Amino acid sequence: MTRIFRGFSSVSAYRAVGIGAFAVASTGCSADGAPSSDPAHRAASLTGTASVVAAADAGPGDDGTGDEPPSADGGEAGTYLLGKFLFAEDETATTAVAAASASDPAELARFEPGAGGLIVPDVQLPVPFGNDVFVTDALAPEIVRYHVGADGTLVESGRLSFAETGIDLFTGWQVSIASATKAYLFDTPSLRVIVWDPSTLTVTGELELSLAAREGYTFDVGAREARSSNGLLYVPGYWYSDEDFSSLKTSGVVVIDPATDELSLAEDSRCAAYSLVVQPNGDVHMFPDGYFAQEFYLDLEAPRAPTCSVTLRAGSREFDPDGWVDLGALVGGDEFVGGAVQGGVGDGRGGIFIAVGDEQRYLDGEANVYRWWRWDVAAGTATELGDTPYWSAYMGSYTTGDQVFSILPGDESTLVIEASKEPLAAFELPGWVEVFTRLSPLE
């Protein structure tokens, strides 16, 4: 059966896995056996926008600090960032990062990175903000800032070493950028968060994560899946057993106020949820990702409880006791069939795209077992989108302004869906593309 992979959860996993991540994609764990910290099917998802937190699902200007981050004007014309894996015959990998302008993103179908792009060794996860792209170093505890020029070229404009913090290596999966002057590096092995300034490339502080410690469990976060709403940064977290790597069946969210760096942890034991979607009213919905949908439904014998969703209301640091949703019932599933539901991708209009697993396809070992549905949150109804393809377990989204892109990667090609368009607009990019997102207007 196809298993799910969230990405590199830690420096140790990064070192152990490297290009070997492809070999362990069938286990749902990193090479050291631990579940990884980014959402499903991440063995090959090494380039991407990761944490465009100030824009992601939050709306223009909602970056958690009150600062107005650079954002597009809401139209389709713009400069788009693409990241993909490149593999050599000897199985070594490089990461390609490139930018290209278009009046419509679909014009970039079949786009390949050109000479103006950036090729970095190994598996890296670039993190964009405004017209800058931040890339970690595969061999040193550094992050390098590249500015995207008017011609789409990437030019190095500074770098920051975290060596003095005691970190000897990290990846883009551990980074969230909250504003032009505030970013966070999550060092979960030591249960701390390093605060740094993307504009000056300086370390400015350190936060404790010890409140997430649980005896017998390791805590990790999905920094790339962080979302900003009503001045707060929400970062999904989860726990897994030190003995058998099974997940603690609970939802966790690290909540940070970037203006003050006040940090708290929200927990809800009713659901195992991971992926965050911010609604236009500021509510933060939390869904199972493919890993949790598999662990707590597809891999269990019936009867078993369908997956569910929980909610933090706008501006809140705690889960709403009344914000629980039975996702199985929403799509007509129950304890016996149809209850493997994950999410989610907001469409910017109050709807959320979720995905329902086809259990027969899963039992048959198919790689693509999920089909999209759209949940109209206000109406409380969900509709299957029968014209969308079955696909793997990952539901990632990348948002700038009013444009939302979801990426469905594959070995030969990647389907990019502009989820904010009605009807949905889709086009293909060659190879395994992990990110496709719009940058801010070029100067």
N, C-alpha and C positions, 0 to 999 in steps of 0.2 A: 504494500500500500504506500501511496505517496505520503511522506511525512512533511511537516512544516518546519520552517527555519526562520527565526526572528532576526538573525544578524550576529554581529560580534558583541558579546555582552561585556567583555572586559579585555584588558591588555593581555592577560594570560590566554584567553580564548583566541585573540587576534594572532598572537605569536604561534600558538599551536596549530591554528587552522590554516591561515594564509590561503594559498590557492587550493589547499585541500578541503576548503569549505564545500566544494562541489561533491566531494566524496562522502561527506556526512550529511548532505541535504536530506537523505532518506531517514535520518534519525530524529530530526526535530531538535537536535542539540548541537552545541559546539563540540570541537574535537575532544575537549576534556570532559564531555558528558553533560555539561550544564546547558539548560535552555538558554537561548540567546535573547538579547534585550530589544530587538526591533521586530516589528510585526512580520507575519508569516512569509514563508517562501523567500528568505533573504539570503540564501547561500550565494546567489550570484548578483545580489543587488548592492553594488559597492559604490556607485556614483549617484549623486542626487542632491536635491535641494535640502533634504534632511530637515532642517529646522528654520524655515523662514517664518519664525514664530510671530513676528510683528504683523505679518499679513495673513498667516494661515488661519482660515475659518473665522477671522476676527473682524474683518472689514477695515477699510482704509483708516489709518490714524490710531487704531486700537492696538498699541504695541506694549501696553502694560506700564508705561512710564509717563504718558501724556505727550511724549515727543511725537511729531508727525513723521513717520518713516517715509522714505522715498517710495512712491507707489505709482502705478500706471493710471491712466486717465479713464479706465473702464472700457475702452475700445479694444478691438482685436489686434490692431497694429501695435507692433512693439518688437523688442529684442528678446529672444528666447534662449534659455540655457539648456543644453543637452549634455548628459553624462552617460557614458556607456563603458562596458568592459571590452577589452581587446585581448584575445588569446593567441599565443604562439603555438606552434606545433609541439614544442617541448613543454607545454602546459604552464609556462610562465605567463603572468598577466600584467597588463598595464591598464591605467584608467585614463580615458579620453574625456576632456571637458572642452566644450566649444560653445560659442554664441553666434547667433545668426538673426538677422532682421527679416520681418515679413509683415505684410499687411493683414494676413490671415495665417494662423498657425498651420493650417492644413497645407499651405504652400511649401512647408518644410518636409512633407512626406518624402521618405527615402533619403533624407538629409544625412550626410556623413561628415564627421569632423574634418576640417581642412587644415591648411598650414597655419592659420591664425589661432588655432586652438592650443590646448595644453595637454601634453602627455606626461603622466607621472607614473613612477614605478609602483608595482604591487596594487593592492586593493585599497582604494581611498574613497572617502565620502565627502566631496566638496559641500560646503555650507554657504549659500549665497545670502547676501543682504544688500538691498539697494542695487548699486552697480558694482559691488565688490563680491568676490568669491573667495572663501577661506578654505584652504586645503591643508590637511595634516601631513606631517612628514613620516614616512614609513620607518625611518631609522633613528629619529630623534624626537624628544618631547616638544615639538615646535608646531606652530600653525602659521601658514604663509598666506598673506593677503594679496590677491590679484585684483586689479581694476580692469573692468571691461571697457575698452576704448570705443570711440565712435565707429571704428571699422570692425568692431567685434573681436579684436585681439585682446588677449589677457596679458597684462603687464604686472609683474611683481611690484608691490608698493609698500612692503614692510613684512616683518615677521616677529613672532613672539615666542620665546622659550619659556616652558613651565618647569625647567629643571630645578629651579630654586624651591619649588613646592614639594619636591620629592617624587614627582611623577616621572617615570623614565620612558613611557610610551603611552599614547592614547590614539583614538580614532575619531573621525567625524561623527560617529554614532553617539558619542558622549557629549556633544556640543549643542547648545541651544542659544540662539541669538535673540534677545528680547527687544533690543532697540539699537540705535546707532552708537550708544555709549554703554550698553550693558549686555553682557553675555555670561553664560555659565558652562563650566566644564565639570561634568559629574564623574567623580572618582569613587564609584560605589564600593570597590574593594576596601577602601579606608573609610567609607561612609562619610564623605565630605563633598562639598561643592566649591570649586574654585571660581571666584568672580573676576571677570576681566573686562576691559574696555576695548571694543573693536576699533574705535577711532584712534586711540593713542597707542594701542597694542601694549597695554600694561596690565599687570595683575593688581587688582584693587581690594581683594578681600577673600575671606573663606567662610563657608557656612557648614554647620554640623548636620549630618544626616543620621545621627545615632538614634533618633526617635524611631527609625525604621528597623532597628535590630530586632530579630526574633530568634529565640533559641532553636537551633536545629535547622534554620533556614537562611538562605542567602538572599539579600535584597538587590534588585537591579531596576533600572529605569530605561525608558525609551525616549531619550532626549530628542531624537529626531521627530518624534510624534507629538512634541509639546505644542500646546495651543494657547493663545492669549485671548482674554475676554475681560472686559470691565476693569482694566488695570491690573489684573492678576495673570500670572503665568501658571498653566496647568501642565504637569509633566507626569505621564502614566508610569506606574511602578508595579512590581509584582515580586513574589517570593517563591523560591523553589527549595525543595528538601536537600539537605547536605548528604543524605544517604542514597536516595533513589531518584533525585531530581524531579520528583512529582511536584506540581504546583500547589501552593496554598490556595485553596479555592476562595479567593477574596479579591476585591478591587481596591487598588491603591492609587492615590494621586498626590504627588508632591505639589504644594501650592506656594508660590513665591510672589511677593510684591516687589517688583524690580525697583520701585522708588525707594524702598526702605530695606530691602533684602530680608524682610520677615518671612520665615519659612515654617510651614506646617504640613501635616500629613493627614489626608482624609482616607478612611477605610470603610468598606461595605462588604460584609460577608455573604450577602444574598446572591451575588453574582461573581463569576470570574470574568472580569472585563479588562480591556487594555486600550483600545483605540478610542480617540476623542474626536467629537464633532461639536463645533460651536454653532448654535443657531443664531439667526439674525437678532433675536431678543436677548442674546448673551448667555442663554442656558447652555451648559456643557453636558452633552450626552456621552456616555461611556459604553462601548460595545465589546463583546468578545472579539478577538482576532481569530485567524484560522487555527492557530495553535490551541487556543482554549476551546474552540468549537469542536476540534478533533479530540482533545484530551477528555473533555467532560460530556461529549455526546457520541460522536462517531465511533470512538474506540470503546464505548461501554455497551453492555448488553441491555436490551430493553427489558422492562421499562426504566427509563432514566429521564430526569427533568430536562426540558428544553433549555437552550441558552436564554439569557435575559440581559436587559440593559438597565443601567442606573443613571441618575442625573444629579448634577450640582447646579443649582439655580444661579442666575446671573449675579456675579459678585460674591458668591458664597464660597466658604472654605470647607463645607461639609456636604455630604450626600443628603438629598431630600428623601425622607422616609416614604413620601408618596410618589417618588420619581422612578418607581420600578416598573418595567415593562416585560411581559412574557413574550419574547420574540417568536417562539414557536407558535403560540396561539395567534399572533399577529399575521402569520403567513399560512395558517391552517394546519400547522404541525402539532404534534403532541408527544407523549412519552414514548411512543413506539416508532414514529416515522416523521420526518420533516421538521425536526426540532434543532438541526444544526444550522444556526443562523449567526452570521457575523456582520460587522459593520466597521466603518461606515464612511461615506463620502457625502458631505453636504452639498446641495445644489445652489445654495445662496438664496433660495426662494422659500425656505421653510421646510423643504423636503430633504430626506436623507436616503441615499442609496445604501441598501443592505444586500447581503448575498446569502442564498440558501443552498446548502449542500445536497447533492443528489447521492443518496446512500448506495445505490446500486453501482453508480460509476465509481464511487470510492472503493467498494468491495471488489470491483473488477480491476482495481489498480490504475485507473485513469489518472493522468496528471491534472486534468482540468475537471473539477467536480462542482464548481459553484456557478450559480446564475444570479444576475442582478435582479433586485426588486426595488421599487421606490416606495418609501414610507411617507405618506402625507401625515406629518405629526399632528397638525391641527385637527384633521378629520379622523385620525386614529385608524386609517386603513392603509393597506399595502397592496401593490399591484406588481405582478410578475412582468418583467420586460423580456418577453419571449424572443425578441429579435436580437438580443445580445448573446454573445457566445458563452459557452461554458469556459471557465478559466480557473487558474490556480487560486490559492487561498489568500493572496495578499490584496488588501484594499487600502492602498496608500493614496494620498491626494496632496497636491501642491497648488497653492492658491496665491494669486497676486491680484489685488483689487477685486474685481467681480469675476475673474476667470478662475475656474477650478479644473484641474487636469487630474485624471486618474490614469495610472500606468499599469498595463497588463503585460509584463515582460515574457519573452519566450526565447528559446535558443537561437532560432533563425530570424525572428522579427518581433517587434514590440508593438502592441496596439495602444495608442494614446486616445483616450476619450475625454473630450471637453464636456465635463459633467454639468457645467453651468449653462450650456446651450440647450434650447428646446426647439426641436428635438435634439437628442444627443448627437454630437458630431465626433466622428472617429477617423483616424488615419494611421498608417503604419510607418514605423521607423525600422531600419535594418539592424539586426543583431539584438543583443540584450541591453536595452536602455533602462536605466534605473530612474532617471529623472527627465522630465520635460516641464519647464515652467517659464513664465514670463518674468524678465527682469524689469527694473524701473526704467522709465524713458531715459535714453542716453542724453547727455548734456550736449 
